[in-house]
Amino acid sequence: QVQLVESGGGLVQPGGSLRLSCTHSESTARIYAMGWYRQAPGKQRNLVARITNSDSSIYSDSVKGRFTISRDNAKNTVYLQMNSLKPEDTAVYYCYADLPETTTGAINKSWGQGTQVTVSS
């Protein structure tokens, strides 16, 4: 399974910005898609953004126009640029990667350890 390491979380005031980074151990060519989920206290883990190996991206409605997902294949890194942050963006953000199972072809998800984002005055 691919190893994922997230960084860039922290405490910011409303309206501020953060950029999350996720480095992965596998070749980008072997990863079907990567993205970010987030989980706020007492809530389910929900998809924030996703980018495929063909650079097609999607976003949850709550972050469209504020967040941007991108990748740097040479650095084995996926980024989530978060602008105009709101208190409701407070959550643990988890990087994930979708890889096909070698024997069955089923898609398996690998998860990073999570990084805390807190938006507060």
Backbone bond lengths (Angstrom), bond angles and torsions (degrees), N, CA, C in turn:
res aa  C-N    CA-C-N  psi(-1)  N-CA   C-N-CA  omega(-1)  CA-C   N-CA-C  phi
1 Q - - - 1.447 - - 1.524 110.08 -
2 V 1.320 114.80 148.22 1.448 120.55 -179.87 1.522 109.73 -69.87
3 Q 1.318 116.26 140.88 1.452 122.04 174.87 1.522 109.22 -95.73
4 L 1.328 116.10 131.80 1.453 122.67 -176.72 1.518 109.59 -123.17
5 V 1.316 116.53 134.22 1.453 122.59 179.25 1.514 109.11 -128.72
6 E 1.330 116.20 119.17 1.459 122.10 -179.50 1.519 110.91 -98.33
7 S 1.320 115.31 152.71 1.451 121.64 174.00 1.523 108.75 -155.26
8 G 1.316 116.59 166.51 1.454 121.85 174.14 1.513 115.61 107.94
9 G 1.323 117.87 -6.48 1.447 119.81 178.09 1.514 111.75 -71.04
10 G 1.324 115.28 168.56 1.449 119.99 179.84 1.505 111.73 164.98
11 L 1.316 115.33 -167.39 1.457 123.46 -179.87 1.520 109.49 -103.71
12 V 1.332 116.22 125.42 1.454 121.67 176.97 1.520 109.12 -135.23
13 Q 1.329 116.03 156.29 1.452 120.18 176.88 1.521 110.41 -85.08
14 P 1.330 117.97 157.50 1.462 119.93 178.45 1.523 111.93 -53.13
15 G 1.331 115.39 137.94 1.451 121.80 -176.65 1.509 114.28 89.86
16 G 1.310 117.20 -9.08 1.447 121.72 -179.68 1.514 112.55 -81.23
17 S 1.330 115.16 -176.93 1.458 121.96 -176.18 1.518 111.04 -133.47
18 L 1.316 114.98 151.53 1.451 123.46 171.91 1.517 108.22 -142.70
19 R 1.322 116.19 153.02 1.452 120.85 171.52 1.520 109.02 -123.67
20 L 1.318 115.34 119.18 1.445 121.51 176.28 1.525 109.86 -90.23
21 S 1.320 115.87 143.92 1.449 121.76 177.95 1.521 109.49 -123.61
22 C 1.309 115.72 145.31 1.458 121.84 177.00 1.516 108.17 -137.04
23 T 1.323 116.62 113.20 1.454 121.52 176.37 1.518 109.35 -97.22
24 H 1.319 116.26 144.03 1.456 120.81 -176.68 1.516 110.68 -127.98
25 S 1.327 115.03 149.46 1.455 121.10 -173.73 1.522 113.46 -84.93
26 E 1.324 117.90 -22.72 1.458 122.02 -177.63 1.516 111.32 -87.94
27 S 1.318 114.73 156.83 1.450 120.35 173.41 1.518 109.88 -60.73
28 T 1.318 116.36 138.84 1.457 121.23 179.29 1.523 111.83 -57.45
29 A 1.315 117.54 -31.64 1.453 121.83 -177.93 1.523 112.90 -64.46
30 R 1.333 117.67 -23.28 1.455 121.35 -178.62 1.522 112.94 -91.32
31 I 1.317 118.51 -4.93 1.456 122.80 -177.16 1.518 109.81 -99.86
32 Y 1.329 116.29 123.64 1.458 120.97 -179.03 1.524 111.44 -71.26
33 A 1.338 116.14 -44.00 1.455 121.14 -179.26 1.523 109.33 -158.09
34 M 1.317 115.38 155.34 1.454 121.71 173.56 1.514 108.87 -136.72
35 G 1.310 115.85 159.42 1.451 118.99 178.79 1.503 112.15 -177.38
36 W 1.322 113.93 -164.42 1.454 122.29 -176.12 1.516 110.69 -133.15
37 Y 1.310 115.45 133.68 1.447 123.85 166.24 1.528 108.12 -109.02
38 R 1.324 115.87 162.66 1.452 119.93 172.13 1.518 109.67 -139.85
39 Q 1.312 114.96 151.96 1.451 121.20 -179.47 1.523 108.96 -136.65
40 A 1.322 115.41 114.05 1.454 121.99 176.34 1.524 109.17 -87.94
41 P 1.325 117.20 159.15 1.469 119.95 179.91 1.525 112.03 -55.35
42 G 1.322 116.64 129.74 1.450 122.01 178.14 1.509 115.62 75.97
43 K 1.330 118.20 6.85 1.452 121.40 -177.98 1.522 111.42 -122.31
44 Q 1.325 115.27 164.77 1.453 121.39 176.67 1.522 110.58 -74.86
45 R 1.321 114.87 158.91 1.450 120.53 175.09 1.525 109.46 -76.94
46 N 1.321 117.26 124.75 1.458 122.46 -174.89 1.524 111.22 -123.13
47 L 1.325 114.84 147.84 1.461 121.25 178.49 1.524 110.19 -68.02
48 V 1.329 116.24 134.10 1.453 123.05 175.76 1.521 110.76 -101.91
49 A 1.324 116.65 -50.72 1.452 121.72 -177.56 1.517 109.42 -158.03
50 R 1.314 115.43 155.57 1.457 121.95 -177.93 1.519 108.97 -146.36
51 I 1.331 116.24 142.23 1.453 121.16 175.06 1.522 108.08 -135.06
52 T 1.328 116.44 134.12 1.453 121.75 -177.49 1.520 110.84 -91.45
53 N 1.334 115.29 175.22 1.461 119.64 178.34 1.521 112.45 -70.88
54 S 1.324 117.57 -8.38 1.456 122.29 173.01 1.527 111.90 -103.05
55 D 1.330 116.95 11.98 1.465 124.74 176.12 1.518 113.57 68.60
56 S 1.325 117.17 24.14 1.449 121.14 170.46 1.526 108.64 -84.97
57 S 1.322 117.25 133.62 1.456 120.70 -174.91 1.522 111.82 -126.94
58 I 1.320 115.59 152.39 1.453 122.96 173.67 1.523 108.30 -135.33
59 Y 1.330 115.25 158.54 1.452 121.77 -179.17 1.519 109.91 -138.22
60 S 1.308 115.94 150.62 1.446 119.30 170.25 1.524 108.90 -69.43
61 D 1.328 116.19 152.51 1.458 120.15 -177.37 1.526 112.11 -59.65
62 S 1.302 117.22 -32.08 1.450 120.80 -175.14 1.527 113.62 -70.24
63 V 1.335 117.93 -17.55 1.465 120.19 -177.28 1.518 113.20 -117.25
64 K 1.324 118.34 -3.91 1.457 120.94 -179.93 1.525 110.59 -57.91
65 G 1.318 115.63 134.71 1.451 121.43 -179.09 1.505 114.27 86.45
66 R 1.332 117.54 -12.02 1.457 121.37 -179.64 1.526 112.73 -116.20
67 F 1.327 117.18 -35.51 1.459 122.15 -178.02 1.521 109.75 -107.46
68 T 1.328 116.08 148.48 1.451 122.04 176.52 1.521 109.27 -136.41
69 I 1.328 116.49 126.81 1.453 121.25 175.66 1.521 108.52 -100.13
70 S 1.315 116.51 139.98 1.451 121.70 -179.88 1.519 109.09 -149.98
71 R 1.320 115.52 170.61 1.459 119.90 -178.98 1.511 110.75 -141.46
72 D 1.320 115.53 151.37 1.449 123.61 173.23 1.518 106.01 -126.37
73 N 1.326 116.32 98.09 1.452 120.60 -173.96 1.527 112.72 -63.46
74 A 1.324 117.04 -35.09 1.456 120.79 -179.49 1.521 111.68 -64.25
75 K 1.330 116.78 -29.14 1.460 121.47 -179.32 1.525 112.91 -100.31
76 N 1.330 117.21 2.96 1.462 121.70 -177.60 1.529 111.08 51.60
77 T 1.324 116.00 47.72 1.457 121.40 -173.70 1.522 111.09 -136.35
78 V 1.323 115.49 138.47 1.455 123.38 171.20 1.515 107.96 -115.39
79 Y 1.328 116.51 139.22 1.451 122.27 -176.85 1.526 110.99 -117.56
80 L 1.309 115.23 151.39 1.455 121.55 168.85 1.526 107.41 -128.17
81 Q 1.322 116.29 104.92 1.452 121.89 176.11 1.517 108.58 -85.01
82 M 1.316 116.72 121.96 1.450 122.57 -176.21 1.522 108.91 -117.22
83 N 1.324 116.05 114.49 1.451 122.70 179.43 1.520 110.43 -115.32
84 S 1.319 115.65 163.98 1.466 122.01 178.49 1.523 111.33 49.32
85 L 1.304 115.72 48.61 1.457 120.46 -174.87 1.521 111.99 -65.73
86 K 1.328 114.52 144.19 1.450 123.26 -179.07 1.520 109.62 -119.69
87 P 1.329 117.68 156.54 1.467 119.26 177.64 1.527 112.89 -55.04
88 E 1.333 118.00 -33.14 1.451 120.80 179.60 1.525 113.64 -70.55
89 D 1.328 117.53 -7.98 1.457 121.15 173.22 1.526 112.14 -80.53
90 T 1.315 117.17 -8.02 1.453 121.19 179.96 1.530 110.27 -60.52
91 A 1.317 116.42 124.32 1.456 121.76 -177.13 1.519 109.00 -177.55
92 V 1.320 115.10 169.83 1.452 120.81 165.66 1.517 107.47 -88.10
93 Y 1.309 116.77 126.60 1.457 122.43 -178.57 1.522 109.47 -102.01
94 Y 1.331 115.19 128.86 1.454 122.11 -176.77 1.519 110.51 -116.84
95 C 1.298 116.55 124.80 1.452 121.43 171.40 1.528 109.37 -78.80
96 Y 1.320 116.63 145.87 1.459 120.10 175.90 1.518 110.29 -140.79
97 A 1.319 114.35 159.33 1.456 121.89 175.46 1.515 109.24 -136.12
98 D 1.315 116.29 137.45 1.461 123.05 175.39 1.521 108.96 -101.08
99 L 1.334 115.69 120.94 1.457 121.73 178.04 1.519 109.86 -126.92
100 P 1.335 117.75 140.19 1.465 119.47 176.39 1.522 111.09 -72.65
101 E 1.333 115.61 138.92 1.450 121.21 173.41 1.522 109.05 -65.87
102 T 1.320 116.22 133.52 1.455 121.06 -174.25 1.525 112.58 -60.17
103 T 1.329 117.68 -42.00 1.463 121.15 -173.66 1.519 113.91 -89.72
104 T 1.322 118.23 -35.40 1.459 121.34 -173.76 1.521 114.06 -105.22
105 G 1.306 117.86 -22.41 1.449 121.36 -175.34 1.515 114.20 84.49
106 A 1.318 117.75 -5.29 1.458 120.86 176.70 1.523 110.50 -65.42
107 I 1.324 116.19 149.12 1.456 121.82 -178.98 1.518 109.78 -87.74
108 N 1.320 116.46 124.62 1.455 122.67 176.01 1.519 110.33 -108.59
109 K 1.318 115.56 141.07 1.457 121.66 176.71 1.521 110.58 -97.76
110 S 1.326 115.91 132.42 1.450 122.81 170.31 1.519 108.21 -110.00
111 W 1.324 115.92 143.10 1.461 121.45 -173.62 1.511 112.15 -122.03
112 G 1.315 115.69 143.10 1.442 121.16 168.79 1.513 110.68 -79.24
113 Q 1.326 115.95 177.69 1.460 120.48 -175.24 1.522 113.34 -80.77
114 G 1.308 117.48 -14.41 1.448 122.42 -179.30 1.515 112.46 94.75
115 T 1.319 115.57 147.52 1.457 121.59 175.75 1.523 108.73 -136.46
116 Q 1.323 116.32 134.61 1.460 122.00 -174.52 1.519 110.81 -80.45
117 V 1.324 115.60 130.66 1.462 123.00 171.74 1.520 107.52 -118.24
118 T 1.311 116.54 121.89 1.457 122.07 179.22 1.516 109.02 -123.74
119 V 1.325 116.10 124.14 1.461 122.37 179.94 1.522 107.46 -112.89
120 S 1.318 116.18 110.41 1.450 120.84 -174.96 1.519 109.72 -159.07
121 S 1.331 115.68 149.02 1.454 120.80 177.16 1.516 111.10 -74.33
